[in-house]
Each structure stands twice: as C-alpha cells, then as structure tokens.
Amino acid sequence: MKSLYDFPQVYDVVLERPRGVVETEVRSILELLARHGIAAGKILELACGACIHGALLAREGFQVVGVDRSAAMLAAAPTGVQLRTVQGDVVDFDLGVSDFDAAIFMFETYPLITAYDDIVSHFDAVRRHLKPGGLYVVDVDAPRRGARTETGEWGRRTLPLPDGYVETWYEDLPGDWVQATHHLVLHCRTSLGGEVHETRDDWRVRVYSPWELALLARTLNGWELNGFYSWQDLSDDIAGQDHYFTVFVAS
C-alpha cells in the first residue's frame, strides 16, 4: 500500500505544522547556532521531507543539504535557495564530506528510529558529516505516559484539497512495553481529480523522557549532550512543552 509521503500535497494538509510554528522553530535554531558562534556555513537536515526548515535556513545564508527516503517529498522542496536534496536513509548515509557546521532533525520524527543499533548507526553517520564542535538539534515529542496498551481509532476528519479531499484518522495498536515503543497507524483515503488513493503509514515510535535521552548520549561515541530547550524561546523550562529540542555537540 502507498504511503502519505508519496503525496506531498496531501502530506502538507494532513501533517504539516502551521507556518508560524516552523518560523519560530527556525528562529530558535538560528539563536542556538549564534550562541555557538555559527553565523554562516553548512547545515544538514535529516528526514527533511520537502525541506521546509532547510529552505528558511537557506534564505538566511546557510548552505543546506536535505536527506530523505521519499523521492516525492524531495521533489516538492523549494527552489531558488542554497538547498540541495539527496535521497537516502538517515539511519546510515554517506555524502562524502565532513564539513557541516550543524545538523537538524525536525517534526518529531527522530523517535521513529527505534532499534538501538539503528540509533547508534544514525548518530555515527551524522557525526561523520559534522565538524568538531558541530551542533545536532533534534526535535522530540513529550509523551506523558508509556507505551499504549489499548486499541482504538481517533482523530477522524475530512480535509479539503485543491482538487478533492482527504479523509484521515489514526489507529492505536498495543505498543511494546519492554521496548518502550508506541504502535501508531495513520490512515488516509484521498480523492484527487476523481481518483481515490488509500495510504497507510505504520509507525513504531520510541517513548523518550529527557532523562532517557541524557542516558543515551552517554553511550554514543563522539557526542556530548548540550541540553534541552523550548522550541519557542530556548528556555530550559520544557515541562509544559508538547515537544522540545535536544541538542548534542560533536566532540
């Protein structure tokens, strides 16, 4: 079955954050970079999709390279800015360079990497591409409970599209308490130009707390944890946030 990521125009309606949220996140990223003396240079965007964050950073003068598995999403990336896209798997990739000043992983999708070996592989790949002292900004959601045990549907809605509509809903399936992962499925039934497309995206999502991320950082070679910050204003008071930035430094 096809994925929502095969239909960028539908993805924008179903999952994309409001523009004001993305702009605020980018302002916070720019402030983080400035605090570390990074006012220009190269930024790597992981699981970038259509590179919404990367495009805004490119307009601020940065050279941005985005990596994503979906060719359709990459094809929807903006043009006319210093932005290059590469199709690849963020678990393990090699661009042949190690001169990036920073990397970002937005839209709370980092927790979709659930196996520890894959997490290590991912951080190793990012580290290979960063300069010593380079920043890695990871956007993480803030669940308030552990792995779900119930099955149920929620969030059903119908949204208009320029040439049709999309009916979408989520399905909770029992997670894995031992592995600390949710099991979530996103269903979409899309009508575009009179054609109906069914998509299903099946996600295992790791449940993190800041404490667990701090422990993870201690197991990763070549990384130090810088801290946790509000995506809105970079304060360290993240207790009431629905998502927050975890910042690592390449040592």
N, C-alpha and C positions, 0 to 999 in steps of 0.2 A: 504494500500500500504506500502511496505517496506521503510525503511529509509537508507540513506547513511551510518549511524552508524552501520548497520547490515553487512557492507562490509569494514572492516578495511583497507584492501589492496587498495581499491578504494578511501577511505577517505584520505589515505596518499598522493595519487596523486592529488586529487581534492582540498583539503583544507589545507593540512599540510604546515606550513611555511618552508622555507629553513632552513637547519640545522644551518647555521651560525647565523640566526636570533634567533633561540631558544638558542643557546650557549651564545649569547650576553645577552639575557634576563636573563639567569641563572647567568651569571657573575654579572649582576646588582642586582639580588635578593641576591646573596651572599654578595655583598658590603652593601646592606641595612641591612642585618642581622648583619654583622660585626659592623656597626655603632651603633647598639643597643645591642652590647655585646653578640650576639648569634653566636658562632663559631661551635657549635655542638648541637645535640638534635633531636627533632621530628618535622616533617613538614607534614601538612595536605594539600593535593592537591584536590581541588574541581572541579567537571566536568572534570576529568583528562583525559578521553579518554584512550589512550594507555600509559599514564604517561610519556611522553617524557621529560618534565621538571623534574618530580619527579625522573626519573632514573638518570639524570645528577646530581641532588642534592644528591641522594643516593651514587653516586660514590665519592662525596666529604665528605662522612662520616655521613650524616644525615640518620636517620630512617624516611622513608616516607610511608604514608598511602594515597592511592588514592581512591576517591569516585566518582562513575559514574553510570548512569542508564543503560548503554549499556553493557550487558554481553559480546558481541562480541568484543567491543573495549577493555574491560579489559583483555580479553583472549589474546590480542595482546601485552600486556605490557611486557617489557624486564624482563628477569630472571637473576639470579646471582648477584643481588644487594639487599640492605636492603629496599625492596619495597614490600608492601602488598596492595592488592586491595580489595575493598568492593563495592558490587553492592547496590546502594541506590539513593534516590532522594535528591539532595543538598538543596532543599527547607526546608526539615526537616529530620534530621537523628540523630542517637544516637549510638556512638561507645562505650559508657560506660566508657570513660576516659576523663580527663580534664588536660592532661599534655603536650599538644603540644606547642612548642615554637613559631610556626608561621603557617600560612595558606596561600595558593596561589590559585588564580582563573585566569587562563591564557586563551589565544586565544580569548580574547574579547567576551567571551560568557556570562559573568555576565549580560549584558543588556537583555538577553532573559528572565530573571525573571522580569516580568512587573507589576504585581499586588502589591500594597503597602503591603498588609497583607502577601504576599509571601516573599517580601523583608525583612520585619521585622522577619518573621519566619526563614529565611535563616541566617540573622545576629545573631539571638538568638542561632541557632544551632551551628554556628561557635564559638560564644563566649563561649558556654558551654564546648567546647573542648580545649580552649586555657588557658595557664597560665595567671595570671595577668601580663600586660605589653607585652603580645604576639602580634606579628605583623600579619596583614592581608593585603596581597598585591593583588590588583585587577587590572587586565589589562582591560582598557576601550578604545573603539574606539573614534575617534574625528570627528563626522559628522559636516559638515559646514552649514547645513540647517536643517529645521524642518521636520516634517512628510511629506512624499511624497504624492502628490495628483494624480499623473498620473499613468496609467497602461502601462507597456511595458516590452519587453524582452531585455536582454543584456548579454554579456559575453559568447556567444555561442562558444564552442571549442570542439575539439576531441583530447583526450589524450591517448597515448599508455599505455597498461598494459602488464605484462609479458605473460599473456595468453589471450589477447584480447585487448579491447579498451573501453573507456567511452566517450560518448557524453554528455556534460553538459551545462546548461545555467541557468540564473537567471530570475525570473519574479517579477517585481514590481507590487504591488497592492496598491490601495489607503490606506494610513495609517489613524490613528485616531489622529486628531489634538488636541482634548480635552485631550486624554490620553498621548499624545506625544510619539506615537509609530509608527514605520515603520511596513509594512507588506511585507515580502520578502519570496519568494519560491525558493528553489534550486531543479532543476530537473536533474536527471541523467538517462541515458539509457546505461546500461553496458552490454557488451558482454564478458563473461568469459567461456572459454572452450566450446564455441559453444552455450551456453545458454544466453538468453537475460533477464536482470533484470531491471525493471523500479522502480525508487525510487523518492519520493517526500518529501522534508522537508519543512514544513510550519512554518515560524518563525514570531512572533511579537517581535520587538526589541525596547526597550526604548531608546529614544534620550536624552543623558546627555550632559551637559556642566560641567566644574569644579565647577562653582558656584552652580549648582543644586546638585551636589554630596556633596558639603560642607553643604548645607541646609539639605540634607538627614541625614548626620552624626549627626546633632544637634537633630534629632528626635529619634535616636537609643539609647536605654538604654545600658550602659556598653561599649560604644565606644567613642573614640576621633579621630578626623581627624589629621593625622600626616602631610600630604601634597601630592603634585602631582609632579611626577618625570618622566623624559625621560627614556624610556626603554633602551635607548642606552648607556647613560652615567650618569644617575641620576641627570642631571641638572634640575633646576626648570623652564627652558625655554621650555615649551611644546607647544607654539603657532603654530609651524610648524610641529608638530608630527601627524602622522596618527593614532597612539594610544599611550597611556601613562599609567603609574602606578598610581593608587590611593592607598595610604597607610593609614590604620586605626590601632589604638592601642587599645587593650582590657584594659579597666580601672577597 
